[in-house]
Amino acid sequence: MNFFERIAIKEYHDVSILIYVPEDASLLVSVVLQNIHFYQRNGIELVIVANRETDIPVIESLLDAYPFVNWRIVYVNCGVIFCINEVSLQMILRRVRNSYLMIVEPGWVFKTDVIYQLRYMLENHPYAYALGKVILDKSYGLVGNIRYSCLLVHKLYVDRAISTASTFNGVIELIKVLDMLRLRRINVGQAVLFEEKKYLNQEYSRRDFCCLKSNGASPSDLCGHYKIVFDYMTDRRNCFSSDFVKKFERFDCTYPENLHKKFSIICLIQVKNESKYLSELLTHLEQRCDGIILLDDGSSDNSYEMAVSDKILIKARKKPSAYFNDLENRNLLLQLGHLVLADWFFFMDADERFHDNYSDLRSIANIEDVDSVSFRLVHVWNEADKYRKNLPEGEDGIVRRYRMFRNKGYMQINSKREIHFLAMPYRRNEYHADVLLIHYGLMDSAVRKEKYIKYLKQDSNGVKQGYGYSYLLDENIELGDVRVL
């Protein structure tokens, strides 16, 4: 079977992965390190359950080394080994944020993109659950297979299984209950895992993964003994010593204590050689957000030094480059944003300003069922109070740009283009706001000509923009008045 690219899934996988800590916690570390690039994606949270206090420092070392994973660490302090049953799943369901639950044995390493493959199948078959396949050796030799290597199911159906069955112990029994609910079983043979060699030496049941003996304790012993040790949406650790920070030419956090506070709205902005207008820009933004994260794209002037504001939480500067990579810049801003706690983020360009009559972001942030927000935008043309109406896109010169989004943990923009892409990590529960951005970057004809040449160097056929760049040189233009918008 071919697994085609589904942008909606890649933008937000919507999967919570449940893994318990085995007897040897170092085994989990080994497996996580091999799977780490699969976890560092939009809409994936990793829920690790430990039942020994001595395991917590081992897991916390992973948090420090890999800050761009949506970690949730749960400590079960009940004196028994964690096992999958109706009580433990009830506790877990209350603590996962995503719609789909994946249960994986701690000793299994992804050979293929198992998360995407199983999620892809359930996107096409919603009333179903999906199973991967594990091999007992890294080669594809006939060593032996375990039929149920991992399970992916919508948590709604797990909840129904809990309500239907008075008791069950282990994933195999959970699967039997899902079958009783007449869910379709999908065995995805292409979704392959293999066993970490260290795990082959451990004693465990090959017939029912995630089912360990509970030392005679009843399932009810698990009640009331769950504690959240770390939650990526409410906790932050000091990540400034990580390799991520070292990639910048300069990195500054003015008020480190603020990184442990929760902010409502944070602006993500990139600048380059904007020292002339930077002070005015920051004053403009201060009125509309609670914090600012700024990336300097290798300015040759003193823009970085001029970027001073009480609202700036983090600022960083890249090494100079003649090549403009907007995708890389915005994804770096999203990574910087993950170092702080926030409810909402919005992207802003240095040559944009909010219209005074249409700039209420806080009302939008208070709407519960909204995650992604588009703003209106006009391009100022020739004069500061005139905008161009006859553009190749939009309606009467007013175009839509997705800019504001609810924080859902670590996120990146998935695009094959480095310029002219949808500047949002995901689109879910969309809202088209009346907020109006005034774009001044095309006001001057000389600047338009420079950008025409610049864009053609990176996009000679004009396919990345979608309608080319000849409009930048048009003389047959129709203008509107910004003041009457």
C-alpha positions as CSV (number, residue, x, y, z in Angstrom):
1,M,0.0,0.0,0.0
2,N,1.2,3.5,-0.8
3,F,1.0,6.1,2.1
4,F,0.4,9.4,0.3
5,E,1.2,12.7,1.9
6,R,-1.7,14.0,3.9
7,I,-0.9,17.6,4.8
8,A,-3.7,17.7,7.5
9,I,-2.0,14.8,9.4
10,K,1.5,16.2,9.1
11,E,0.3,19.6,10.3
12,Y,-1.2,17.9,13.4
13,H,-0.9,14.2,14.0
14,D,-3.2,14.4,17.0
15,V,-1.6,11.3,18.7
16,S,-0.7,10.7,22.3
17,I,1.8,7.9,22.7
18,L,1.7,5.9,25.9
19,I,5.0,4.2,27.1
20,Y,5.7,2.8,30.5
21,V,9.2,2.7,32.0
22,P,10.5,-1.0,32.1
23,E,12.5,-2.6,34.8
24,D,15.7,-1.2,33.2
25,A,15.1,2.5,32.6
26,S,18.2,2.8,30.5
27,L,16.4,0.6,27.9
28,L,13.7,3.3,27.5
29,V,16.4,5.9,27.0
30,S,18.0,3.8,24.3
31,V,14.7,3.4,22.4
32,V,13.7,7.0,22.8
33,L,17.0,8.2,21.3
34,Q,16.4,5.9,18.2
35,N,12.8,7.1,17.9
36,I,13.4,10.8,18.7
37,H,12.9,12.2,15.2
38,F,9.5,10.6,15.0
39,Y,8.4,12.3,18.2
40,Q,9.5,15.8,17.3
41,R,6.5,16.6,15.1
42,N,3.3,18.5,15.3
43,G,0.5,17.1,17.4
44,I,2.5,14.3,19.0
45,E,2.8,14.0,22.8
46,L,4.8,11.4,24.5
47,V,3.3,10.2,27.8
48,I,5.8,8.2,29.9
49,V,4.6,6.4,32.9
50,A,7.0,5.6,35.7
51,N,6.3,3.7,39.0
52,R,9.7,4.1,40.6
53,E,10.9,7.4,41.9
54,T,14.5,6.5,40.9
55,D,13.4,6.5,37.3
56,I,12.4,10.2,37.3
57,P,16.0,11.6,37.0
58,V,16.7,9.3,34.1
59,I,13.7,10.5,32.2
60,E,14.4,14.1,33.1
61,S,17.8,13.8,31.4
62,L,15.9,13.3,28.2
63,L,13.8,16.4,28.7
64,D,17.0,18.5,29.0
65,A,18.6,16.9,25.9
66,Y,15.5,17.0,23.7
67,P,13.4,20.0,24.6
68,F,11.4,19.8,21.3
69,V,9.4,16.8,22.3
70,N,6.0,17.2,23.9
71,W,6.9,15.4,27.1
72,R,4.3,14.3,29.7
73,I,5.8,12.4,32.6
74,V,3.4,10.6,34.9
75,Y,4.5,9.0,38.2
76,V,2.4,6.2,39.6
77,N,3.2,6.0,43.3
78,C,1.3,2.8,44.3
79,G,4.0,0.2,44.9
80,V,3.0,-1.9,42.0
81,I,4.1,-2.3,38.4
82,F,2.1,-0.3,35.9
83,C,-0.1,-2.3,33.7
84,I,-2.8,-1.6,31.1
85,N,-6.2,-2.1,32.5
86,E,-9.5,-0.3,32.7
87,V,-8.4,1.8,35.7
88,S,-5.0,2.8,34.5
89,L,-6.5,3.8,31.0
90,Q,-9.2,5.9,32.7
91,M,-6.4,7.8,34.5
92,I,-4.4,8.2,31.3
93,L,-7.4,9.3,29.2
94,R,-7.9,12.2,31.6
95,R,-4.3,13.3,31.1
96,V,-3.8,13.1,27.3
97,R,-4.7,16.1,25.1
98,N,-4.9,14.5,21.6
99,S,-7.7,12.5,20.0
100,Y,-5.8,9.3,19.3
101,L,-4.0,7.0,21.8
102,M,-1.1,4.9,20.8
103,I,0.1,2.2,23.2
104,V,3.7,1.0,22.5
105,E,5.9,-1.5,24.3
106,P,9.0,0.3,25.7
107,G,11.5,-1.9,24.0
108,W,10.3,-1.4,20.5
109,V,12.0,0.9,17.9
110,F,10.3,2.3,14.8
111,K,11.6,0.8,11.6
112,T,9.2,2.8,9.5
113,D,7.1,5.9,10.2
114,V,4.6,3.9,12.3
115,I,2.9,6.9,13.8
116,Y,2.0,8.4,10.4
117,Q,1.2,5.0,8.8
118,L,-1.3,4.0,11.5
119,R,-2.8,7.5,11.7
120,Y,-3.1,7.6,8.0
121,M,-5.2,4.4,8.0
122,L,-7.6,5.8,10.7
123,E,-8.0,9.0,8.8
124,N,-9.4,6.9,5.9
125,H,-11.3,4.5,8.2
126,P,-12.5,6.4,11.3
127,Y,-14.6,3.6,12.9
128,A,-11.6,1.3,13.3
129,Y,-8.3,0.7,15.2
130,A,-4.9,0.0,13.7
131,L,-2.1,-2.4,14.6
132,G,1.5,-2.4,13.5
133,K,3.9,-5.4,13.3
134,V,7.1,-6.1,15.2
135,I,10.1,-8.2,14.1
136,L,12.5,-9.8,16.6
137,D,15.6,-8.7,14.7
138,K,16.6,-5.6,12.9
139,S,16.9,-7.6,9.6
140,Y,13.8,-8.8,7.9
141,G,14.8,-12.4,8.3
142,L,12.3,-15.0,9.4
143,V,13.0,-14.7,13.1
144,G,9.4,-14.4,14.2
145,N,6.7,-11.9,14.4
146,I,4.4,-10.5,17.1
147,R,1.1,-9.7,15.6
148,Y,0.2,-6.8,17.9
149,S,3.3,-4.6,18.1
150,C,1.4,-1.4,18.8
151,L,-2.1,-0.1,18.9
152,L,-3.6,3.1,17.7
153,V,-7.2,3.9,18.5
154,H,-9.4,7.0,19.0
155,K,-9.6,7.6,22.7
156,L,-13.4,7.9,22.4
157,Y,-13.4,4.1,21.6
158,V,-11.1,3.4,24.6
159,D,-13.6,5.2,26.8
160,R,-16.4,3.1,25.4
161,A,-14.3,-0.1,26.0
162,I,-13.8,0.9,29.6
163,S,-17.6,1.5,29.9
164,T,-18.4,-1.8,28.2
165,A,-16.0,-4.1,30.0
166,S,-16.1,-4.5,33.8
167,T,-12.5,-5.4,33.8
168,F,-9.6,-6.2,31.4
169,N,-5.9,-6.7,31.8
170,G,-3.5,-6.0,28.9
171,V,-3.8,-4.8,25.4
172,I,-4.9,-8.1,24.0
173,E,-8.0,-8.0,26.2
174,L,-8.5,-4.4,25.3
175,I,-8.4,-5.4,21.6
176,K,-11.1,-8.1,22.3
177,V,-13.3,-5.4,23.8
178,L,-12.8,-3.2,20.7
179,D,-13.8,-6.1,18.6
180,M,-16.9,-6.5,20.7
181,L,-17.7,-2.9,19.8
182,R,-17.6,-3.9,16.2
183,L,-14.7,-1.7,15.3
184,R,-12.8,-2.6,12.2
185,R,-9.4,-4.1,12.9
186,I,-6.7,-2.9,10.5
187,N,-3.4,-4.8,10.5
188,V,-0.9,-2.5,8.9
189,G,1.9,-4.8,7.7
190,Q,4.0,-1.9,6.4
191,A,4.1,-0.3,9.9
192,V,7.2,-2.1,11.2
193,L,9.0,-2.0,14.6
194,F,11.9,-4.1,15.8
195,E,13.0,-5.0,19.3
196,E,16.0,-3.3,20.9
197,K,18.5,-6.1,21.6
198,K,18.8,-5.2,25.3
199,Y,15.0,-5.9,25.5
200,L,15.4,-9.5,24.2
201,N,17.1,-10.5,27.4
202,Q,14.3,-9.3,29.6
203,E,11.5,-11.4,31.1
204,Y,8.1,-10.4,29.8
205,S,5.0,-11.8,28.2
206,R,5.2,-12.0,24.4
207,R,1.6,-12.8,24.3
208,D,0.3,-9.6,25.7
209,F,2.4,-6.5,25.6
210,C,1.9,-3.8,28.2
211,C,0.5,-6.4,30.5
212,L,2.8,-6.9,33.5
213,K,1.9,-8.7,36.7
214,S,0.8,-6.3,39.4
215,N,2.2,-8.2,42.4
216,G,-1.2,-9.3,43.5
217,A,-2.6,-5.7,43.7
218,S,-6.0,-5.0,42.4
219,P,-6.6,-2.4,39.6
220,S,-8.3,-0.2,42.2
221,D,-4.9,0.2,43.9
222,L,-3.9,2.6,41.1
223,C,-6.6,5.1,41.9
224,G,-5.5,8.4,43.4
225,H,-1.8,7.6,43.0
226,Y,-1.1,9.5,39.7
227,K,1.1,12.6,39.8
228,I,2.1,14.7,36.8
229,V,5.9,15.2,37.1
230,F,6.3,17.3,33.9
231,D,3.8,18.7,31.4
232,Y,5.0,20.4,28.2
233,M,2.0,22.8,28.4
234,T,2.5,24.0,32.0
235,D,6.2,23.4,32.8
236,R,9.5,24.6,31.4
237,R,13.1,23.6,32.1
238,N,16.3,25.5,31.4
239,C,17.1,24.6,27.8
240,F,19.7,27.3,27.1
241,S,22.6,24.9,27.4
242,S,21.2,22.7,24.6
243,D,22.7,22.4,21.2
244,F,19.8,24.4,19.8
245,V,21.1,27.6,21.4
246,K,24.6,27.1,20.1
247,K,23.4,27.4,16.5
248,F,22.8,31.1,16.9
249,E,25.5,33.8,16.5
250,R,24.0,35.6,19.5
251,F,21.3,34.6,22.0
252,D,19.8,36.6,24.8
253,C,17.1,36.1,27.4
254,T,16.6,39.4,29.2
255,Y,14.4,38.1,32.0
256,P,15.0,34.3,32.5
257,E,12.5,34.2,35.3
258,N,9.7,35.2,32.9
259,L,10.1,31.9,31.0
260,H,8.3,30.1,33.9
261,K,5.4,32.5,33.7
262,K,2.3,31.9,31.4
263,F,1.7,34.5,28.7
264,S,-1.6,35.0,26.9
265,I,-0.3,36.3,23.5
266,I,3.2,36.2,22.1
267,C,4.4,37.8,18.9
268,L,7.0,36.0,16.8
269,I,8.9,38.4,14.5
270,Q,11.9,38.3,12.2
271,V,13.9,41.4,11.3
272,K,16.9,42.2,9.1
273,N,18.5,45.7,8.8
274,E,15.5,47.3,10.5
275,S,17.3,49.6,12.9
276,K,15.7,52.7,11.4
277,Y,12.1,51.6,12.2
278,L,12.7,49.0,15.0
279,S,11.9,51.3,18.0
280,E,8.6,52.3,16.4
281,L,7.8,48.7,15.5
282,L,8.4,47.4,19.0
283,T,6.3,50.2,20.5
284,H,3.5,49.3,18.1
285,L,3.6,45.6,19.1
286,E,3.9,46.2,22.9
287,Q,0.3,47.4,22.9
288,R,-1.0,44.2,21.3
289,C,0.8,41.3,23.0
290,D,2.2,40.2,26.3
291,G,5.6,39.1,25.0
292,I,7.9,39.3,21.9
293,I,10.3,36.7,20.5
294,L,12.6,38.3,17.9
295,L,14.9,36.6,15.4
296,D,17.5,38.7,13.6
297,D,18.2,37.2,10.2
298,G,21.9,38.3,10.1
299,S,21.6,42.1,10.0
300,S,24.6,44.1,8.9
301,D,23.4,47.1,10.9
302,N,22.8,47.4,14.6
303,S,19.2,46.0,14.5
304,Y,20.0,43.4,17.2
305,E,21.3,46.0,19.6
306,M,18.4,48.3,18.9
307,A,15.9,45.6,19.7
308,V,15.1,46.7,23.3
309,S,11.8,46.4,24.9
310,D,10.4,45.2,28.2
311,K,8.2,42.8,26.2
312,I,11.1,41.0,24.5
313,L,11.4,37.6,26.2
314,I,14.1,36.1,23.8
315,K,16.0,37.4,20.9
316,A,18.5,35.6,18.8
317,R,20.6,36.4,15.7
318,K,21.5,34.0,12.9
319,K,24.8,34.1,11.0
320,P,24.5,36.4,7.9
321,S,23.4,34.7,4.6
322,A,22.7,36.1,1.2
323,Y,19.9,33.5,0.8
324,F,16.5,34.3,2.3
325,N,14.9,31.2,3.9
326,D,11.6,32.3,5.3
327,L,10.7,28.8,6.2
328,E,13.8,28.2,8.3
329,N,13.3,31.6,10.1
330,R,9.7,30.9,11.0
331,N,10.5,27.4,12.3
332,L,13.4,28.8,14.4
333,L,10.9,31.3,15.8
334,L,8.5,28.4,16.7
335,Q,11.4,26.6,18.4
336,L,12.2,29.7,20.4
337,G,8.6,30.0,21.2
338,H,8.6,26.5,22.6
339,L,11.0,27.6,25.3
340,V,8.3,29.8,26.9
341,L,4.7,29.2,28.1
342,A,2.0,30.8,26.1
343,D,-1.6,30.4,25.1
344,W,-1.3,32.0,21.7
345,F,1.3,33.0,19.1
346,F,1.1,35.2,16.1
347,F,3.6,35.9,13.3
348,M,4.4,39.5,12.3
349,D,6.7,40.8,9.7
350,A,8.8,43.9,10.3
351,D,7.2,45.9,7.5
352,E,3.7,45.3,8.7
353,R,1.5,47.3,11.2
354,F,-2.0,46.7,12.6
355,H,-4.8,49.0,11.6
356,D,-5.8,50.9,14.7
357,N,-9.5,50.2,14.2
358,Y,-8.9,46.4,13.6
359,S,-6.3,45.1,16.0
360,D,-8.2,43.4,18.8
361,L,-6.4,40.2,19.4
362,R,-7.5,39.6,22.9
363,S,-11.1,39.1,22.0
364,I,-10.0,36.4,19.6
365,A,-7.9,34.7,22.2
366,N,-11.0,34.4,24.4
367,I,-12.9,32.4,21.9
368,E,-12.8,28.8,23.1
369,D,-13.5,26.8,20.0
370,V,-10.9,28.6,17.8
371,D,-7.3,27.4,17.1
372,S,-6.2,29.0,13.9
373,V,-6.9,32.6,12.9
374,S,-6.5,34.5,9.6
375,F,-6.1,38.3,9.3
376,R,-7.0,40.6,6.5
377,L,-4.0,42.3,4.8
378,V,-3.6,45.1,2.2
379,H,-0.4,46.2,0.3
380,V,0.4,49.9,0.6
381,W,1.3,51.2,-2.9
382,N,3.2,54.4,-3.8
383,E,1.7,56.4,-0.9
384,A,1.4,55.6,2.8
385,D,-2.4,55.9,2.8
386,K,-3.1,54.1,-0.5
387,Y,-3.3,50.4,-1.1
388,R,-3.4,48.4,-4.3
389,K,-6.8,46.9,-5.2
390,N,-6.2,45.0,-8.5
391,L,-4.0,42.2,-7.2
392,P,-3.8,38.6,-8.6
393,E,-5.3,37.4,-5.3
394,G,-7.8,38.5,-2.8
395,E,-10.9,40.6,-3.2
396,D,-10.5,44.3,-4.1
397,G,-7.0,44.2,-2.8
398,I,-7.8,42.6,0.6
399,V,-6.1,39.2,1.0
400,R,-6.2,36.7,3.8
401,R,-3.1,35.6,5.8
402,Y,-3.1,32.9,8.5
403,R,-1.0,34.4,11.3
404,M,-2.4,33.6,14.8
405,F,-2.6,30.1,16.3
406,R,-3.2,28.5,19.7
407,N,-0.2,26.9,21.3
408,K,-0.3,23.1,21.1
409,G,3.2,22.3,22.1
410,Y,6.2,21.9,19.8
411,M,5.2,22.8,16.3
412,Q,6.9,23.3,12.9
413,I,5.7,24.6,9.5
414,N,5.6,21.7,7.0
415,S,6.3,23.1,3.5
416,K,8.4,22.2,0.5
417,R,8.9,25.9,-0.3
418,E,11.3,28.2,1.6
419,I,9.3,31.2,0.5
420,H,5.6,32.0,-0.2
421,F,4.1,29.2,2.0
422,L,1.3,29.1,4.5
423,A,2.9,30.7,7.5
424,M,1.1,28.5,10.1
425,P,2.1,25.2,11.7
426,Y,-1.4,23.8,11.5
427,R,-5.0,24.8,10.6
428,R,-7.7,23.5,12.9
429,N,-11.0,25.2,14.0
430,E,-10.4,28.2,11.8
431,Y,-11.6,31.7,12.3
432,H,-11.5,34.6,9.9
433,A,-11.0,37.7,12.0
434,D,-11.6,41.4,11.0
435,V,-8.0,42.2,12.2
436,L,-6.3,44.2,9.4
437,L,-2.6,44.3,8.6
438,I,-1.1,47.1,6.6
439,H,1.9,45.9,4.6
440,Y,4.4,48.7,3.8
441,G,7.0,46.5,2.2
442,L,5.9,47.1,-1.4
443,M,5.1,50.9,-1.1
444,D,8.2,52.1,-3.0
445,S,8.6,51.3,-6.7
446,A,12.4,50.8,-6.4
447,V,11.9,48.3,-3.6
448,R,9.3,46.4,-5.6
449,K,11.8,46.1,-8.5
450,E,14.5,44.8,-6.0
451,K,12.1,42.2,-4.7
452,Y,11.1,41.2,-8.3
453,I,14.7,40.4,-9.0
454,K,15.2,38.8,-5.7
455,Y,12.2,36.5,-6.0
456,L,13.1,35.4,-9.5
457,K,16.5,34.3,-8.3
458,Q,14.8,31.9,-5.9
459,D,11.7,31.1,-8.0
460,S,12.6,31.6,-11.6
461,N,9.3,30.1,-12.9
462,G,7.1,31.9,-10.3
463,V,5.6,28.6,-9.2
464,K,6.2,29.1,-5.5
465,Q,4.1,32.3,-5.5
466,G,1.5,30.7,-7.7
467,Y,0.9,33.7,-9.9
468,G,4.4,35.0,-10.6
469,Y,5.9,38.4,-9.8
470,S,5.0,40.6,-12.8
471,Y,2.4,42.4,-10.7
472,L,5.3,44.0,-8.9
473,L,6.2,45.9,-12.0
474,D,2.7,46.8,-13.2
475,E,2.0,50.3,-14.1
476,N,-1.7,49.7,-14.7
477,I,-2.8,49.8,-11.0
478,E,-6.0,50.7,-9.1
479,L,-5.6,52.2,-5.7
480,G,-7.9,52.4,-2.7
481,D,-7.8,54.6,0.4
482,V,-6.5,52.8,3.6
483,R,-8.2,55.4,5.8
484,V,-11.7,54.3,4.7
485,L,-11.1,50.6,5.3
